[in-house]
Amino acid sequence: MKKITLKTKNNNIPIFVGNKIVSKKMFSTLIKGKDVLIVTNKTVGKLYLNKIKKLLPSFTVKSIQISDGEKYKNISVFSKIQDFMIKNNFDRDVTVIALGGGVIGDLVGFVASTFMRGVKLIHIPTTLLAQVDSSIGGKTAINHPNGKNLIGSFYQPNCVIIDTEFLKTLPEKEFTSGLAEVIKYGVIKNHKFLRWLNNHANEIINKKKSILLKIVEISAKEKVNVVTKDEHESDVRAFLNFGHTLGHAIEASMKYKNILHGEAISIGMLYASMLSVEKNNLSIEDFNLIESTLKKLKLPTKVPTKITNKNLIKHMSFDKKKKGGKNRFVLLERIGFCVINTTIKEKYLEEMLKVFRG
């Protein structure tokens, strides 16, 4: 087991990475109060809820399961969990465990940040995407019909437990989706890592245990390095949004159905790479490496045909990263070096969408 420490202004957050590391001893060390609430979804609940409960014999444990899917990361489900906590007379000593993927982590993190103005939180991410990205860094949110993650807060967990054993039961499509965020770290921070991903695509797809541990550990360290420098996304943390402007617009356009987050981000990254060629002189060699890696790891690179450019532009206009009414696109100068562009007009984005979609 490896321990990575995320150092923030107010706390040092331990992030444990390993295989088969979730244990009774770990919980007894990490949890101080007597009350525990586990929030998960019905899919993960069937697989792991009882197993986690058995590791908490000395605590009073309650649980709530919500439906599985991005569309349930909304104000209604948020209120349902808050109501459950109030009805069960939880106080500020409760520890909330977010057991699931990115939807559960974002939603439950927002619940923990607002219940009694903040209670203890442990993330146990069960998807690759959550393990390498969303569980680390303290971003919490729910969606709004006009855009993804428009309502939320920055709230650091007390710890994150990343156990790659959970990936054994992850559906192939979900696993592939998570690889988009892994590739993102190579694109924006680590050229050597991106080439390594490209060269080891078959081993990654076959989920070789040592390979999984390596990509999770490297990705977690890259995320920690960025968040340590910029916890509240006022500077370099914005680079982690590479590909997310179009990606989030695709998700919102499809009403968070029939496309996974990583799939949308994969498309968004290639679009942002194309803009980088046009605006920042990103080399064709770098563009080709990005495109090749996405395709080798079986990620989509084309916008679904049912979505109109008009709809995409509309949702990009609600992007939470906008400042002063201007789009803030994360672009590349070269692999490993990002910049923020605030000069791109919506008309240009639409014209480039036409080119991008062929």
ChimeraX attribute file (.defattr): number of C-alpha atoms within 10 A of each C-alpha:
attribute: neighborCount
match mode: 1-to-1
recipient: residues
	/A:1	12
	/A:2	12
	/A:3	14
	/A:4	17
	/A:5	18
	/A:6	23
	/A:7	16
	/A:8	16
	/A:9	7
	/A:10	7
	/A:11	12
	/A:12	14
	/A:13	19
	/A:14	16
	/A:15	22
	/A:16	21
	/A:17	22
	/A:18	19
	/A:19	18
	/A:20	12
	/A:21	16
	/A:22	18
	/A:23	13
	/A:24	15
	/A:25	11
	/A:26	13
	/A:27	16
	/A:28	14
	/A:29	8
	/A:30	12
	/A:31	20
	/A:32	14
	/A:33	13
	/A:34	12
	/A:35	18
	/A:36	23
	/A:37	21
	/A:38	20
	/A:39	23
	/A:40	27
	/A:41	21
	/A:42	15
	/A:43	15
	/A:44	19
	/A:45	20
	/A:46	12
	/A:47	12
	/A:48	15
	/A:49	20
	/A:50	11
	/A:51	12
	/A:52	17
	/A:53	17
	/A:54	12
	/A:55	16
	/A:56	18
	/A:57	11
	/A:58	12
	/A:59	17
	/A:60	13
	/A:61	17
	/A:62	15
	/A:63	18
	/A:64	16
	/A:65	18
	/A:66	17
	/A:67	13
	/A:68	17
	/A:69	17
	/A:70	22
	/A:71	19
	/A:72	19
	/A:73	26
	/A:74	19
	/A:75	14
	/A:76	11
	/A:77	17
	/A:78	17
	/A:79	12
	/A:80	12
	/A:81	21
	/A:82	18
	/A:83	12
	/A:84	15
	/A:85	19
	/A:86	12
	/A:87	9
	/A:88	11
	/A:89	9
	/A:90	17
	/A:91	13
	/A:92	14
	/A:93	16
	/A:94	23
	/A:95	24
	/A:96	25
	/A:97	25
	/A:98	29
	/A:99	25
	/A:100	27
	/A:101	25
	/A:102	26
	/A:103	26
	/A:104	31
	/A:105	31
	/A:106	25
	/A:107	28
	/A:108	30
	/A:109	32
	/A:110	23
	/A:111	27
	/A:112	27
	/A:113	22
	/A:114	15
	/A:115	16
	/A:116	14
	/A:117	9
	/A:118	16
	/A:119	21
	/A:120	21
	/A:121	26
	/A:122	25
	/A:123	29
	/A:124	25
	/A:125	29
	/A:126	28
	/A:127	28
	/A:128	29
	/A:129	24
	/A:130	23
	/A:131	31
	/A:132	25
	/A:133	22
	/A:134	23
	/A:135	33
	/A:136	24
	/A:137	25
	/A:138	21
	/A:139	22
	/A:140	26
	/A:141	25
	/A:142	27
	/A:143	22
	/A:144	15
	/A:145	13
	/A:146	17
	/A:147	24
	/A:148	25
	/A:149	20
	/A:150	16
	/A:151	15
	/A:152	18
	/A:153	19
	/A:154	16
	/A:155	20
	/A:156	27
	/A:157	26
	/A:158	19
	/A:159	21
	/A:160	26
	/A:161	21
	/A:162	31
	/A:163	23
	/A:164	21
	/A:165	17
	/A:166	20
	/A:167	20
	/A:168	13
	/A:169	12
	/A:170	15
	/A:171	11
	/A:172	12
	/A:173	14
	/A:174	18
	/A:175	19
	/A:176	23
	/A:177	26
	/A:178	26
	/A:179	25
	/A:180	27
	/A:181	28
	/A:182	25
	/A:183	25
	/A:184	24
	/A:185	25
	/A:186	22
	/A:187	27
	/A:188	24
	/A:189	20
	/A:190	18
	/A:191	18
	/A:192	13
	/A:193	19
	/A:194	23
	/A:195	17
	/A:196	14
	/A:197	23
	/A:198	20
	/A:199	13
	/A:200	15
	/A:201	18
	/A:202	13
	/A:203	14
	/A:204	19
	/A:205	17
	/A:206	10
	/A:207	15
	/A:208	11
	/A:209	15
	/A:210	11
	/A:211	16
	/A:212	20
	/A:213	21
	/A:214	12
	/A:215	20
	/A:216	23
	/A:217	21
	/A:218	17
	/A:219	22
	/A:220	25
	/A:221	19
	/A:222	19
	/A:223	21
	/A:224	22
	/A:225	15
	/A:226	20
	/A:227	22
	/A:228	16
	/A:229	15
	/A:230	16
	/A:231	22
	/A:232	17
	/A:233	17
	/A:234	9
	/A:235	12
	/A:236	17
	/A:237	18
	/A:238	20
	/A:239	23
	/A:240	20
	/A:241	22
	/A:242	29
	/A:243	25
	/A:244	25
	/A:245	28
	/A:246	28
	/A:247	28
	/A:248	26
	/A:249	28
	/A:250	30
	/A:251	24
	/A:252	23
	/A:253	23
	/A:254	16
	/A:255	16
	/A:256	22
	/A:257	12
	/A:258	9
	/A:259	16
	/A:260	18
	/A:261	22
	/A:262	24
	/A:263	27
	/A:264	27
	/A:265	30
	/A:266	32
	/A:267	26
	/A:268	26
	/A:269	29
	/A:270	23
	/A:271	27
	/A:272	22
	/A:273	30
	/A:274	22
	/A:275	23
	/A:276	23
	/A:277	19
	/A:278	12
	/A:279	14
	/A:280	17
	/A:281	13
	/A:282	19
	/A:283	16
	/A:284	12
	/A:285	11
	/A:286	18
	/A:287	19
	/A:288	13
	/A:289	17
	/A:290	23
	/A:291	19
	/A:292	13
	/A:293	21
	/A:294	26
	/A:295	15
	/A:296	15
	/A:297	20
	/A:298	17
	/A:299	22
	/A:300	21
	/A:301	20
	/A:302	16
	/A:303	22
	/A:304	14
	/A:305	8
	/A:306	8
	/A:307	13
	/A:308	13
	/A:309	18
	/A:310	10
	/A:311	15
	/A:312	24
	/A:313	20
	/A:314	16
	/A:315	21
	/A:316	26
	/A:317	19
	/A:318	18
	/A:319	24
	/A:320	16
	/A:321	18
	/A:322	15
	/A:323	10
	/A:324	7
	/A:325	11
	/A:326	16
	/A:327	22
	/A:328	21
	/A:329	25
	/A:330	24
	/A:331	28
	/A:332	29
	/A:333	18
	/A:334	21
	/A:335	23
	/A:336	17
	/A:337	14
	/A:338	21
	/A:339	19
	/A:340	16
	/A:341	16
	/A:342	15
	/A:343	10
	/A:344	14
	/A:345	10
	/A:346	15
	/A:347	10
	/A:348	11
	/A:349	18
	/A:350	15
	/A:351	11
	/A:352	16
	/A:353	20
	/A:354	11
	/A:355	11
	/A:356	16
	/A:357	13
	/A:358	7
